Each structure stands twice: as C-alpha cells, then as structure tokens.
Amino acid sequence: AVETPELSLGQNYPNPFNPSTTISFFLPAGCDVLLEIFDVSGKRVAVLEDGPKKAGRYDIEWNGQGAGGAPASSGIYFYRLKAGKETVSRKMVLLR
C-alpha cells in the first residue's frame, strides 16, 4: 500500500530566532495557500504566502517584521497555514 502524503507544517528553524526564521511546509496537492503570523493576542502580524501553490515542499523565510516593515517585538508568535480545507498552526519564539 502506498501512503498518501499529508499536508505538513514543520517547526520553524531556528527557534527561538533573531532576526529571521524559516518555515517549511509540504502540500500533497496543489491548492490555495495562506500562511500568516499572529501574536499571542491573535492580531495578524504578517502574511507570508497568499495564493495558489503547486504540490511540493516550500521553505518560506520570515524576517521578523510586521506588515508595515517595523520589527516585531520579542515574544511568542503563532504561524498558521491554511491549505485548501485544512488548517495547521505552530508556535515560535522571537528573541530580540
């Protein structure tokens, strides 16, 4: 039996990080993708990917900056990947 690869979202590396970190994910099939960063209060800090992607592995770098280009402050952040109908999220730590 051949296993069907599943959507996966890797732990960011390095973690904790400063000034930037890499987030990896794998798509088993092509779909619309939304990769967002949130702070602990649930406020969206950044959008890293938004649009259609082909199946495969992706490595996306986050430079620790918010939407306006200002550096995000130290603390815990969550990154959330929406791919098709699935959503996966993980936690990361930024140390300035």
C-alpha positions in Angstrom: 0.0 0.0 0.0 1.3 3.4 -0.9 0.8 6.0 1.8 -0.8 9.3 0.7 1.5 12.2 1.8 -0.3 14.5 4.1 -0.2 18.3 4.5 2.5 19.1 6.9 3.8 22.2 8.6 7.3 22.0 10.1 8.6 23.7 13.2 10.3 26.9 12.3 14.1 26.9 12.3 15.9 28.3 14.2 13.5 28.6 17.2 13.9 30.9 19.2 15.1 33.1 16.4 16.5 36.6 15.7 16.4 38.2 13.2 14.8 35.7 10.8 13.4 32.2 10.7 12.4 29.6 8.1 9.0 27.9 8.0 8.7 24.7 5.9 5.5 23.1 4.7 4.5 20.3 2.3 1.5 20.3 0.1 0.3 16.8 -1.1 -1.7 18.5 -3.9 -1.9 21.9 -5.5 -4.3 24.3 -3.7 -4.8 27.8 -2.4 -2.4 28.6 0.4 -2.5 31.2 3.2 0.5 31.4 5.6 0.0 34.0 8.3 1.8 35.1 11.5 -0.1 36.1 14.6 0.9 37.5 18.0 -0.4 36.0 21.3 -3.4 38.3 21.3 -4.5 36.9 18.0 -3.5 40.0 16.0 -2.2 39.3 12.5 1.4 40.4 12.2 2.3 39.3 8.7 1.1 37.4 5.6 3.9 35.3 4.1 2.0 33.5 1.4 -1.4 34.0 -0.2 -2.4 32.3 -3.4 -2.3 29.1 -5.4 0.7 26.8 -4.9 1.6 23.5 -6.6 2.2 20.3 -4.7 5.6 20.1 -3.1 7.8 21.3 -0.3 8.3 25.0 0.4 10.7 26.9 2.7 9.5 30.4 3.5 11.6 32.9 5.4 10.1 35.4 7.9 12.3 38.4 8.6 10.6 39.2 11.9 8.9 42.2 10.5 5.2 43.2 10.6 3.1 44.3 7.7 4.4 47.9 7.8 8.1 46.8 7.9 8.5 47.5 11.6 10.4 44.9 13.6 8.1 42.6 15.6 8.8 42.7 19.3 10.2 39.8 21.3 7.6 37.2 22.3 5.6 34.2 21.3 4.0 34.1 17.8 1.9 31.6 16.0 2.1 30.7 12.4 -0.9 29.3 10.6 -1.1 27.5 7.3 -4.4 27.2 5.5 -4.2 24.9 2.6 -7.4 24.0 0.8 -9.8 23.0 3.6 -7.1 22.2 6.1 -5.5 24.4 8.7 -2.4 23.7 10.7 -0.6 26.0 13.2 2.5 26.1 15.3 4.2 28.3 17.9 7.5 30.1 17.6 9.5 32.4 19.8 11.2 35.7 18.7 14.1 36.9 20.9 15.4 40.4 20.2 
